Amino acid sequence: MTAKTRSSSSTWRRVGFTLLFLLVLLGAAGLYAAWRVLWRPNVVTSPYGPAYLYIRTGGSFQNVLDSLQRHELLEEPATFRWLAERRNYPARVLPGRYRLDFGLGNEALLDRLMRGEQDTVEFVLDAFKYKPQLAQQMGKQLEADSTALRRLLNRQTWLQQQYNVDTTTVLTLFIPGRYRLLWNTSAPQFVDSLAAHHRRFWDAERLRRADSLKLSPAEVHVLASIVQRETAKPEDKPVIAGVYLNRLRRGMRLQADPTLLWAIGNFGVKRVLNKDKLVDSPYNTYKHKGLPPGPITSANRQSLDAVLKPATHDYIFFCARPDGSGYSDFAVTYAEHKRNARRYQRRLDSLSIKR
């Protein structure tokens, strides 16, 4: 081989190595670009925990981009947009509440959004007295419109067909507590979800206990709502439930002050007056025998079980203790009850409480 041939061969080898190096470099650049767009962690880290993306029902791709940018949830919004458009996500936006974990890349984030893998929310239902208060709680914690729920709760035919309740007893379906719900739950779905929890609460044993008391589940709830308004003391709840059951069995009027306060629309009253007892309302248990037509508050599980497992005794009367402890004094005879009541009234007088 001549020197010229060797030189030419060496040149081609250098060219080949250069081309190979360039191909490797281009491949590495391509792999890096793919990693950056597909798998590079893109969700912004935060010391406060994972972020959440809320997409409203009917929301568009632009709404999603605006929310991501407004709340600064992504390191590189442009790469997310580029990939989303090529995966046709703009035509497949699903509503919901999505958890954006730290370290999540665009590919994994889009998979989550396009499959609708949203997180549930812990919905906390506090005790409420009136339908608008229930709707207000739902509207504050879920996407659903509170006005839609208020309309549903007044649809007599629909309530009877779906849940065998009317516009008054529908409130017995809602038991205060913590629930796991989808953020974009609609008003009908909200009612259905809580009604399902209600059905699970009323298992065979509780139904048997209600039957032994000659009460329907709705009637148990109504009585439990009165017990709940009477006391917050767990020890007193079964005793007070027993008092009211004794009155019902004897055909006496319940004469429950909380039902009177519901009738006059003022639960802030600490002292019931004789004129209050004249109010014309089916909730006035001083005038009408038996239970009122509906609950005066949404009874919790503890109050419901207090009615289902009442204390056995002969008490017919009770009155708040004058020491302000929240407990009650119980009595078998009216004379004994009058003494207890006078002590409590003197306490209110000493505090200048007239109403």
Secondary structure, 3 states (H helix, E strand, C coil): CCHHHHHHHHHHHHHHHHHHHHHHHHHHHHHHHHHHHHHCCCECCCCCCCEEEEECCCCCHHHHHHHHHHCCCECCHHHHHHHHHHCCHHHCCCCEEEEECCCCCHHHHHHHHHHCCCCEEEEEECCCCCHHHHHHHHHHHCCCCHHHHHHHCCCHHHHHHHHCCCCCHHHHHCCCEEEEEECCCCHHHHHHHHHHHHHHHCCHHHHHHHHHCCCCHHHHHHHHHHHHHHCCCCCCHHHHHHHHHHHHHCCCCCCCHHHHHHHHCCCCCCCCCHHHHHCCCCCCCCCCCCCCCCCCCCCCHHHHHHHHCCCCCCCCEEEECCCCCCCEEEECCHHHHHHHHHHHHHHHHHCCCCC
